[in-house]
Amino acid sequence: MEQHIGAQIRTVIEQRGMTVTEFAKRINKSRENAYSIFTRKTIDTGLLKLISGVLDYDFFKQFSTEYTVLEAAYEQNLAENKMLRDYNLLLRKEK
């Protein structure tokens, strides 16, 4: 699932009732640079960590949750593949 991090940052800023000018000052960037952040699909992890702290919001958590879901699906697929291989071996032995 592709995330648009800039749009998410802007949403959290609006939820916090923070102005773009205040946000820019808190991350030590120009107002124009803050607006450019809102258009980004990706962002440097160091900057995202700073923004997470300023907004008191864990932007990393959603990616960690997505990874956990994908990892669980992968493990399930591995187990199903093993079961199918074992079943295939049994069918071959019966021939």
ZAROZA-156577 format. One record per residue (C-alpha): x, y, z; residue in one letter; residue number from 1. Coordinates in Angstrom, 3 decimals, decimal comma, padded with zeros to 6 digits, always signed. Example, Ala and Ser with C-alpha at 12.3 -4.5 7.8 and 13.67 -1.06 7.14 Angstrom:
BEGIN
R         xx         yy         zz   residu   num
R   +012,300   -004,500   +007,800        A     1
R   +013,670   -001,060   +007,140        S     2
END
This chain:
BEGIN
R         xx         yy         zz   residu   num
R   +000,000   +000,000   +000,000        M     1
R   +001,578   +003,248   -001,104        E     2
R   +001,418   +006,101   +001,368        Q     3
R   +001,658   +009,784   +000,540        H     4
R   +003,613   +010,995   +003,550        I     5
R   +003,388   +014,697   +002,704        G     6
R   -000,400   +014,609   +002,662        A     7
R   -000,425   +012,721   +005,953        Q     8
R   +001,853   +015,296   +007,563        I     9
R   -000,425   +018,101   +006,397        R    10
R   -003,472   +016,281   +007,798        T    11
R   -001,847   +015,886   +011,212        V    12
R   -000,834   +019,563   +011,234        I    13
R   -004,447   +020,521   +010,531        E    14
R   -005,688   +018,137   +013,244        Q    15
R   -003,312   +019,785   +015,709        R    16
R   -004,629   +023,239   +014,766        G    17
R   -001,113   +024,326   +013,895        M    18
R   -000,366   +026,883   +011,207        T    19
R   +002,114   +026,132   +008,451        V    20
R   +004,243   +029,048   +009,662        T    21
R   +004,396   +027,590   +013,189        E    22
R   +005,182   +024,139   +011,820        F    23
R   +007,963   +025,542   +009,626        A    24
R   +009,526   +027,363   +012,579        K    25
R   +009,417   +024,239   +014,738        R    26
R   +011,248   +022,169   +012,111        I    27
R   +013,623   +025,043   +011,333        N    28
R   +012,548   +025,332   +007,684        K    29
R   +011,085   +028,114   +005,576        S    30
R   +007,347   +028,294   +005,052        R    31
R   +007,917   +027,465   +001,375        E    32
R   +009,945   +024,408   +002,323        N    33
R   +007,146   +023,292   +004,644        A    34
R   +004,678   +023,511   +001,761        Y    35
R   +007,045   +021,470   -000,404        S    36
R   +007,033   +018,750   +002,274        I    37
R   +003,265   +018,398   +001,786        F    38
R   +003,783   +017,408   -001,864        T    39
R   +006,298   +014,659   -001,148        R    40
R   +005,537   +010,974   -001,551        K    41
R   +008,738   +010,072   +000,303        T    42
R   +010,796   +011,822   +002,959        I    43
R   +014,170   +011,486   +004,657        D    44
R   +013,854   +009,475   +007,875        T    45
R   +015,753   +012,084   +009,895        G    46
R   +013,320   +014,798   +008,838        L    47
R   +010,363   +012,487   +009,466        L    48
R   +011,673   +011,788   +012,973        K    49
R   +011,908   +015,532   +013,642        L    50
R   +008,394   +016,102   +012,286        I    51
R   +007,064   +013,192   +014,360        S    52
R   +008,482   +014,811   +017,492        G    53
R   +007,165   +018,281   +016,651        V    54
R   +003,676   +016,966   +015,906        L    55
R   +003,720   +014,312   +018,648        D    56
R   +002,638   +011,735   +016,076        Y    57
R   +004,371   +008,468   +015,176        D    58
R   +004,461   +008,412   +011,383        F    59
R   +006,699   +005,335   +011,522        F    60
R   +004,099   +003,198   +013,295        K    61
R   +001,858   +002,810   +010,254        Q    62
R   +004,756   +001,483   +008,185        F    63
R   +005,739   -000,895   +010,952        S    64
R   +002,143   -002,164   +011,154        T    65
R   +002,027   -002,683   +007,385        E    66
R   +005,305   -004,593   +007,562        Y    67
R   +003,933   -006,846   +010,325        T    68
R   +000,830   -007,651   +008,259        V    69
R   +002,943   -008,425   +005,187        L    70
R   +005,326   -010,550   +007,227        E    71
R   +002,407   -012,577   +008,641        A    72
R   +001,039   -013,155   +005,132        A    73
R   +004,486   -014,243   +003,968        Y    74
R   +004,792   -016,739   +006,840        E    75
R   +001,338   -018,115   +006,026        Q    76
R   +002,342   -018,536   +002,370        N    77
R   +005,487   -020,397   +003,394        L    78
R   +003,439   -022,783   +005,542        A    79
R   +000,936   -023,373   +002,725        E    80
R   +003,760   -024,013   +000,247        N    81
R   +005,299   -026,592   +002,588        K    82
R   +001,948   -028,298   +003,000        M    83
R   +001,462   -028,434   -000,785        L    84
R   +004,992   -029,823   -001,309        R    85
R   +004,337   -032,517   +001,317        D    86
R   +001,013   -033,368   -000,309        Y    87
R   +002,696   -033,545   -003,708        N    88
R   +005,276   -035,982   -002,324        L    89
R   +002,526   -038,187   -000,909        L    90
R   +000,759   -038,254   -004,289        L    91
R   +003,984   -039,260   -006,017        R    92
R   +004,546   -042,102   -003,550        K    93
R   +001,069   -043,478   -004,195        E    94
R   +001,784   -043,818   -007,940        K    95
END
